[in-house]
Amino acid sequence: MRNSGTTEILQTTGLFVLGFGLFMFCRRSDLLPMIPAMIIVAPIFILRFSRVLPAGRSILLTTLGFVLAFNIALWGIFDMGDPGLSLVFNVVRSTLIALLYSMPYWIDRLVTPRLGNGLVATLVFPSAVTALMYLSSLVPPLDGTQAKNVFATAPLPLLQIYALAGLWGFVFVWSWLAACVNHAWGQGFARRPTLAAGAAYAIVLGALAGYGGLRMLTAPEPSTVRVAAAVMPAEQGGPQNMTQVFDHRMTSPYAPTIAKIGSMTAAAARAGARIVAFNEFAIVVTEAENERARTAFSRIAADNGVWLSIPYAWVPETGKGANRHMLFDDTGAMKVDYQKRFLLGFADMGETAVFTKGAEIIQYADSPHGRIALSICRDMSFPRFALQAGRAGVDIMLTGSHEFPAGITLNDPHRAIENGFTHIRPTYDGITYAMDPYGRLLGRMHRGLGEAGIMYADVPTRGVRTLYAQFGDWLGWLSIAAVLGFAGRAVLRRRSTS
């Protein structure tokens, strides 16, 4: 008996260490390399760990595991300029994310055992993960969707799942894999349950891959336009880090920065670009310089005969300014004047300390090169916000970005497949890219901090319409309904057996 108890302790400890240890590699980290596929592998072992323990202990230790994993992996990611503030911000943020990731395991542990050993019970865990990830994407304080890109670990044909169900398709599919493996594991990998779970999963995944391959095979060949994604250096004396704007209201030296914007636009025009898009905070001006800067942007667009996308910010000495993104046509006429909606921060911390939020409305303009929409950085982390562009038939999305912390992956690229537009993201201190509506990378550039550069890409002038853009987050809502249905069934079965 003692040996049996010791073996069980060693097994559960091994599952805990393996599951949460692997999980730490699926997020960006200053301590560990990022291996996105761990978002698929790690839940298999975490789910097994959760299921072999009594419910109360399972919930407690699973939560502890996620709290430790997130706080270790994400340690010190955000430097808020003050050591104490940075510590509090990072710990609170990581713990909130940990609780979000723990909840599906709570639901699975309480509900799945009461549904028997049928294959339908494998749907509890993926439904719970999808439902909670979807709900977390609707509003801050988290980063739009904590699922982000890591769930989308797949070859290009399978990435077309985005066009059907958005990111939630990947959340469900990969979470279901963990449930299917555990369905067989819990029954000792007996032949019948293993084959049943494996066959069901293979059929669904094969159908999705077939759909994706057919979608890409039948993709039209549209006309293209050359776009320049320009990344501005921080001019001498100007802000390099976002915290300099938040904490010190630092602005750019006006004349040299405007001159640099003009020279980079001219260089792009000479290279054949018809659309020139800059990164977020291309210039930060005072309130007194605001109108002067807007006039200068108009002149630069007209002088070079390009459609100019220019994100900039103005900050007053006291009170709040705005983080804006403007679009001028090739005559210098202003077509879009957009204000960032999803600011990074809360109360008097981060962007919300110096900027006011814009309306939660995607703005766009029709051009000879297609329908062009604007957003800024974190805005594209909110799928429901980007969905407006898909429903409006946007062809090209321009998202100026200033990464904080420094970007090491493509941020929010697959909004392109979801909504059928080409996504161009000029990025300071991160990766600049252009991605077409099928997820094909048309251009990529990674400059060091403060290093200027221009990426050119010939992009489609017409987007494609997707089922996701038409029907929206149907899988998120279906998952919520499924969780409630499974929970209700579990309660009824408990009462009938008590």
Phi, psi and omega in degrees: 000318181296319179295322179297316179295320179295319179298317180297319179297317180295321179295313180293323177296319178297318177297319179299309183295316182294311183298305183285332175296314178293324183299327182297342181274352185272357179245158174292142186208150173275350184253330188230151175291150180269124178234091187306328182299345179293341176292342177268319187280312187302317181300336177301314182281325178294320180295320178296317177302316182297324187277338184274352180260156171302151190306309183299314180292324179299311181297316181296311185285327176295318177297315178301319180300315180291321178300314178295314184299313182290318182291328177286309185295323184261016184302122174071017182300316183259119175261105184272007178093344179228126184304316180294315179295320179298318180298312181298313183300313183294317182293314180297314181298311182297322180291322176297317178296320180300318179297319178300314182289336180285326190303319178300328179288327175298312183298314181300316183294326182276332188258311189304315181300338183271359182257002179084192185259014179290160182296333181298333180294341178291347182275349182296308184297309179297326177295319180293316179298312182297316181300314184287323176296320179295313180300324180291342182276350187284323184218158170296175020269355181282180190276056177077279173229119180289348174291322179047221185269345191296329179290336183275054178264098187193157173291164187304316179301322181286337177296344180292352172306328178306320183290341178269310191227008182070195179302332184297335176299319179288320178302316182290312186298313183284330174290326177295325176302315179299320180292322180293317178299317181289332175300316178286320182299317182295342179248028175066024183054038174300151189301312187295306180295328180292315179294321180296313180293318180296318181294316180300315181293317181297321180296313181294313181294322178296319179296320179293320177294321177297317177301315182296318178298318179295321179299317180288323182295327183262011180295133179287167176253093184278167172290160184233163174226144180276126179244138174251124174259108187258128178251118183279141169282162172281116179294158183304124180091351181267173183286132172260325182248144182301328182296336176293328176285315183294313190272327187239001181052040181288138178242167179277150171296118195299301189300308182295329181288316176299319179298321180292319176301316179297316183290323178290323176295317179297318179297319179295319179297319179296332179275005175097006180288135176257342174234130178238121184238133181255168178281164175301146182058037176304325172212139175245122186240164175282168178299323181292333182268358188301302182295324178299319179294318181298321177296320179295319179300316180300316181295318180298318178298313182292317182299329184256357177061041181233160168276120188251121176254116187227103172280136178208170178224149171236139182231132176276170177294324174224162182080198186239143176254219184211145172257108192240165177217120185243149176235124178245142177277183187284001172256357182093002179284135179284128182253326180219136175230095190253142178243131185305133183267310188261086181286149178273111180134180177206153182053234181258034179238129178080208184300326184294347177283335186235348182234151172264151180283145173273178178288149181276062184223125174289132178248144184210167178217146176275139181222170174296348183252015180111178179276121186250130177241158182238146169210176180225118167045253189297341179306323183282358175278356182249100186305321182293330177290312180296332180302330177303322181292320178298318181286338178272000179072034179292138180263323183227126176251125178252117184238095175291137185220148170230104189290139176208108001287180183307135183281138178238356177224172172288125181267128175052041183290328191275006165303334180297311181292318180305313192252358174077020176248166170273130184252120179242124188231089173291124192230127172271134180059041179188200185258122174273138181206164170229128181231134182275177185294356178250007178086009179278130182280117183265344179190150181207139179210138178228107179260151175287168181303124177079010183256125182285158176185156177231125174257133178251141177210136173268112189244154179298141176272354178230134176274190177231154178269140183238157176294325178298316180297328181283316187254350174069216188273051182298324182288327175298313180291322178297323179293320177300313179297321180295318179300315179296320179295315179296319180297317178297319179295320179296319179296316181295321180292326178293319180293324182289338180260356182267000000 
